[in-house]
Amino acid sequence: MSSTATPTSNQDPRPQRSAGPVNELTAGQLPRWSRPVALAAAIVVSALIVLLIGWSWVGFAVIAALLFLIGYAVWAYVTEGYRHSLDTFWGTLVWLAFFLALVPLVSIIWTVVSVGGPTLIKPGFLISDMAGISGLQDAAAVKGTGPLMGGIGHALIGSLLITVAATIISVPIGLLTSIWLVEYSRGGWFTRTTTFLVDVMTGIPSIVAGLFAAGIMLTFFNWANNGVSGGKHIMGITAAIALSVLMIPVVVRTTEEMLRVVPNELREASYALGIRKWRTIFKVVIPTAISGIASGVTLAIARVIGETAPILVTAGVATSINWNLFSGWMMTLPVFIYRQLMNPTAPAAPQPSTDRAWGAALVLIIVVMLLNLIARLVAQRFAPKTSGR
């Protein structure tokens, strides 16, 4: 007759858990609320210190950043050890550098919007020009007996016309140059020379581009008019040539990089089907890289639309709208801002000119931001479709 063993005690043989909820995976780590608590403590201590020595926003920000950086790293050292504290220190330093880089950007945008916004919403500011505006109207605006007259219509139209003309000149030249460098060149001395010259053009001062364009057009008109140019070389197309000198290297570089990332397998597959090289480039290579090319061209436009120095020596200064790129002086937004600040319409009452300059600056920033947004949308729209999308 078999017998079953009975336990000698009622004790559970399974390991007993501690009464408190202990998570071994998060033990010895900083809690999630450690960063905001350390930041709040640094702000409070920094405020107390600055109040004792004399209030200063710059001093407050610097002391708070140093206290947060050191205090949070020390807390991590006590809790997690040396390696984690070192990682925490450098990670916090990177974040502080990021926020420091945002300070001038946010400050510029806030200043331009707050100062230029009231001028921008004034009726007719975007469509009127400065023809017939004198110091009498500005003096009346300062006294409150008249509205702020004059606007940026002529400068806005001039900027758009000159930039479009520069784009028409630059994009074909830059695109064809990059196609030759990637698809046809063999890496010889001529290729290296072309690449070197493109790199040099990328870094030339904008005023040099303006002087180059003005010199070219002056030489042409002197030749056409038997040595007498009569100032006819100062016009919109001359400014467009100057801006194209600045745009071409940017277009070449961005297009070249985009063409180089196109897989060679696509080219080889096209050649295997008997398609000629030029057709492969325009039907396979360029459509594959069109996203980066379009965004690069848009960023190049945003880069030159705010240039001032080359426009001053090539397009001159105008007070009325000029639709003709090949005759007469033209005004652009950067030159308008410069002229309104440096040469107010009413020197004894410069506030209206300053208001117009801030309004034009806000419009210029909006245009540049829209161009960058268009570049991102174009890059997203024309990006090659993958199986995971």
Secondary structure, DSSP 8 states (H G I E B T S, - for coil): -------SS----S----SS---TTTTTS--TTHHHHHHHHHHHHHHHHHHHH---HHHHHHHHHHHHHHHHHHHHHHHH-HHHHHHHHHHHHHHHHHHHHHHHHHHHHHHHHHHHHHHHTSTTTTT---TT--HHHHHHHHHTSS-----SHHHHHHHHHHHHHHHHHHHHHHHHHHHIIIII--S-HHHHHHHHHHHHHHTS-HHHHHHHHHHHHHHHHHHHTTT--TTTT-SHHHHHHHHHHHHHHHHHHHHHHHHHTS-HHHHHHHHHTT--HHHHIIIIIHHHHHHHHHHHHHHHHHHHTT--HHHHHHT---SS----TTSS----HHHHHHHHHHS-SSTT--HHHHHHHHHHHHHHHHHHHHHHHHHHHHHHHSS---TT-
